[in-house]
Amino acid sequence: MFFSANAEDTFVWGGTIGTLILLVAYLLTTIGAIRLIFVQRKMAVPAWQIVIPLAAIVLLGYTLYRNVIPYPPSGSAAHWLPVVSGGWLLAGILAVLAAPATARRMGVKLGEMEGIAAAKAAPAQPAADGVLLEGGAG
């Protein structure tokens, strides 16, 4: 076995690393929702409802904190789990920063696959009589 681990250890390690990464993903998603709804005002939502995502940020932050603090003791396998989680998060951030156009295309494609992408306007095309029509309808 790797690092003299049994199957249960391996399962716990993967679960812990995945949980830490998901908590960060949920935190970033909540921050993005606040930006979209309350800063950019893409949806009509009463301002008082910002308390809901703010409460979610507090809850997620506390949960993330309690999963890392107290930090696992040195010498135990658990000592490296937050480091590995941080490494994977850093790798994802560096990948997006290194190839932003690719990351943007992947995001658009994922949105299209899930049916949540904004509808793209079709380019204007000339009608039979030569008049330019918007949206490609002829």
Secondary structure, 3 states (H helix, E strand, C coil): CHHHCCHHHHHHHHHHHHHHHHHHHHHHHHHHHHHHHHHCCCCCCCHHHHHHHHHHHHHHHHHHHHHHCCCCCCCCHHHHHHHHHHHHHHHHHHHHHHCHHHHHHHHHHHHHHHCCCCCCCCCCEECCCCCEEHHHCC
